[in-house]
């Protein structure tokens, strides 16, 4: 008997292996047994959310920064005109320096206050847990409530701050309506609001320092001040670096404090980049111009962060 001929198309179809449901399930099971496949599956919702709500909007706003669009008329490509106009915009220059002023004062002063609070609460004192909770309470409080409280404190006629200044013979200014004092008032409120968070970060760093370092320093005759300067601060350098980076990023993005307390006034003395960006986007509907501002702010934060990473190797002990 002659063997069947499988050389033709019909024969090739007859011997072609087929994968049924069982084989497909087995193949998928082997693939999902790999750690990478499971990781990809579990990360898929986060990745899709990042793409939909972060990456794609960021890329879209970058393209939008080269256009003119008021959300009603068609988008018009203008190239780099928005960035050139920013340089010529006196209001933008003013809010740019206001942002630098806010960050340059609030970050160092806030970090010093937070560090001193952390050192004080790291000791064995009575009601230590109560004090920690009390200092952290403003962090979790609504900014609306905080703004209302501090507007009352800053009130020139019956505010608590001017009342206490009057007890020592000082006539307090009109804090939130003075071009000279409005920004310091906003800075003080921001420091009070965020000091508790940085305090907890510093407190965690302090508790990670071994007592053996202080014992060795004490044996060498170092007092409390020298222990703080030559033991605590150097060993806190990684924590200080983290707090510095996060504080600068947050200070460049400040908006709610300004918006709720002063609306950028008086005479734009407290208006910052994000506040001016908000006005252009949602009051004047200059979406392309606002997008250009957003990327100027992005590069400011990016450069400041790079500089801090660059200098971190010089002042960090790790």
Number of C-alpha atoms within 10 A of each C-alpha: 3 4 5 7 9 12 9 8 8 10 12 12 12 10 9 8 8 9 10 9 9 9 11 11 12 12 12 11 11 11 13 15 10 10 10 11 13 13 11 13 13 11 12 12 11 12 15 12 12 13 13 12 11 13 14 12 14 16 10 12 19 16 15 23 25 21 23 22 20 18 12 7 8 9 15 13 15 14 14 12 16 20 19 11 13 17 11 11 11 11 15 19 15 16 22 20 15 19 21 17 18 22 21 14 15 21 22 14 15 23 21 14 16 25 21 14 21 24 16 13 19 16 9 8 10 9 9 14 10 10 14 18 12 12 19 20 14 18 17 11 11 10 17 12 12 19 22 12 12 18 19 14 17 22 19 19 14 11 15 15 18 20 19 13 13 12 9 8 9 11 13 17 18 16 21 22 18 15 16 15 16 24 26 18 19 22 23 15 20 23 18 18 23 21 23 25 18 27 26 20 17 25 23 15 18 19 12 11 14 10 10 9 14 19 13 12 17 14 10 9 11 16 12 12 10 13 18 15 11 13 17 18 17 15 21 20 17 17 18 21 17 16 19 19 18 14 20 21 19 15 21 22 18 19 20 15 20 23 18 16 22 21 15 21 18 17 10 18 20 31 27 28 27 23 20 20 24 19 14 19 19 12 10 12 17 19 23 29 24 27 25 26 22 20 16 16 19 14 11 15 19 13 12 14 16 13 12 16 14 10 11 17 10 9 11 16 12 11
